[in-house]
Amino acid sequence: MKTEDLIRALANDSASQPEPVGRRFVTLALVGVVAAACMFILILTPRPDLSVAIATPRVAFKLLVMLTLIGAAGRFAFQMMRPEAKSSLESVLIPILALLATGIAGELIASPPEAWWRLLIGSNALACLTLVPVLSLLPLAGILAALRYGAPSCPRFAGAAAGLLAGGIGGAVYAMHCSDDSPLFVMTWYGLSVAGVAALGAVLGARWLRW
């Protein structure tokens, strides 16, 4: 059988059974969310002022960025289960970068220049670089397991999509603990953390999602 015929057959098969595959994907992704929440309970605590801070613009923006990443990356990862899916990260990166650019512009306007460096560095940079990936590991495993039910033709990109989704989950959970709320901090340290998880997902995807 030619490669094109095989891809077409797999695409038709996945199209004829979207609900079971979709349920598996959602179920395993939710299991990853619960696992990340349980790990958070075991190793971290919510920030003391969370009940008040969550209503402030900066914290709300930080959570909005993570939730937007989860939504965009989740949609992209699900699409990557199909063999005919295109391997482009634009659908994930464009809304996130646009949102961050808006938040950073507002931050730079509202804050004096001498405060920019302090807002960028924060006080939890190392913790963010460590804990976001740690909280993302179990979600990443669950999402990769879900992708194995599909037939991604670009395993590396599918793994990267899984990593972006898992990193978004880990970042959203860690945000409940982190007291650095500046969009500059979110762009830099959350961004680097999620990028690291995406890179790990790409490496694992290239190995585990082959068919």
MOKANOR-V961137 format. One record per run of one state. SS is the DSSP state (alpha for helix, beta for strand, coil for the rest). FROM is the first residue (numbers start at 1). LEN is the number of residues. Records with the same first field share a line. If there is no record, write none. Layout:
BEGIN
SS: FROM-LEN + FROM-LEN
END
This chain:
BEGIN
coil: 1-2 + 17-1 + 44-6 + 54-3 + 80-10 + 111-2 + 122-3 + 148-7 + 175-8 + 209-3
alpha: 3-14 + 18-26 + 50-4 + 57-23 + 90-21 + 113-9 + 125-23 + 155-20 + 183-26
END
